[in-house]
Amino acid sequence: MDPNEILKNPEQLKSLISLLQGLVDQVEQTKNDEEEPKNTRVAPSKPSSTIKTKNRQKVGGNNSIKSKKTKPDNINQFEKMSEFRMHKDDCAIDKKLSAVPPVARMRDFEFVDVVCRVCGRKESIAPTLLFDSPSRYKCNNCSTQSG
C-alpha cells in the first residue's frame, strides 16, 4: 500500500486508526494485568507524614499516590557470554608480540644512611625517600612538628 493512497481515502485511514487504538488498548490491558499487585493489603498507618509501600508512596498532606518503578535485581550476564574466557586465548599472541619480557616492579636497592638536620638522629632510609641531598633530610618526628 502506498501511504499517499491511504491519505486520499479517509475510510481506510479511519479503519487503520481504529485498528491501532485497539492494539494500544490490548497492550495497556496486558500491562495492567501484569502490574497488578499480588498482595493488596495496605500497611498500617504510621505517625510520620510519609507512608511507603513496596511500589507506591503516599505523601502526607496530598491524597495522591505516586507509583515508583522498582528496579529488578540485576544478574551478571557476563559469565554466560563467550567473552568471559577470551583473555585466556591471549597468552599465545602476547608471547609473540612482547619484545621485552615483563620487569619486576620492586627493584633491589641499598639503604642510604642519613642524619636529620633538626634533631641529629641517624637513620637508614630508601633512596626514593631522599629528594635533595642527604644534608637536607628531615626525619618524620621533626617533619610533623612546627618550625
N, C-alpha and C positions, 0 to 999 in steps of 0.2 A: 504494500500500500504506500502510496506517495503521500507525505504529510500535507502537501498542498491540496490534494483531493479531499482530505478529511476536513480541512478548514472551510472548503467550499460547501460541504454538505453538513449542515448543523445537526441533522438527526444522528449521523454517525458520531459526531463529536459528543453529543449528549449521551449516547449509549456507552462510549468509551469512558466518559466521566463517571457514569453510574457504576460501571464495572470496577473502576479504580477505587471509588468510595466504598464499594462492597469489600474489596480486598483490604483496604485500610481498616475497616470495622472488624474484619476477621482477625487481622494481626493484633489489633488492640485488645480484642476479647481474649485471645490466647495469652497475651502478656499479662492481662489482669488475672487470668486463671492461675498462671504460674507464680505470680507475685502474692497471691492470697496467703496470709499467714496461717500456719497450721494451728497455732495456739493464739486465740483471740482474747485471752484473759488480760486485763489491764492491771498493771502493778498498783498496789495500794498507794494512796496519796502520801506525799512527803511534805514536811514543813517548808522545804525550800520552794522558791518560785519556779524552778525548772524541773520538769519530770522527764526522765529519759527512759525510753524502752529500747528494744533491740533495733528497730528500723525507723522509729519516729521520735520526734522531740516536741513536747508541748511547752510553749513559753507561757509563763505565769499570767500576766495581765491580758494577753492576747489569746482568744479562744481558738485560733487556727492551729492546725497540726502541720508541721513541716516534715516531709519524709526525707530520710537520709538514705543514700545508697551505701550499703555495706560492701567493703572491699573483700573479694573472695580470697581464700587462702592461696597464696602463690606457691606453686610447686616448681621445683627446679627441673626444667625440661632438658637442660644441657647434658645431663648424664645419659639421656636416651638418644642423643644426637650422635651422628658419625664423627663430628669434630672433637668429641670428648677424648679420643685416643690418638688424635692426629699428631700430637707432639712426640709420640714415641717413634714415629716414622722419620723424624728429623735427624736422628743420630747419624745415619749414613751420609746424608748431604752435609751435615755440619763438619764431619771429618774431612770431606773433600774440599770444602770451602775455607776451612781455617788455615791460614798461612802461619800463624803463630799459636802455639799451644796456650791454654789458659794459664795465668800467672796467679800465684797465691796473693791474697790481699794483705796479709800480715807478713811483712818482711822482717828479717832479723836485724837487730840494732844493738848498739852498745850504749849503756847509760853514760851520761855526762855528769861529772862532779861539778857542782856549783855552790856558791856561797851567797846567802841572802844579803842584799846591800843595806837592809834596815837592821835586822837583829843579829846577823853574822852566823846563822845556822848553816851547817854544811849538809847538803843533800845530793843524792844521785837521782837524776830525772831522765826521762826520754828526750832525745834531741828535738823531737817535734814540739815540745813544750817550751823550748828556748827560742824566743823570737829574735832578739838582737844578740848582743854579745853576752858572755857569761857574767860580765861585771854589772849588767843591768837587771839581773834576776832578782825577783821578789817572791818570797815563799807565800804559801796560802794564808797563813796566820796574819802576816803583815799586809797582804792584799786586802783582807776583809776589814782591817782597821782603817779608820780615817787618817789622813795625813800622808 
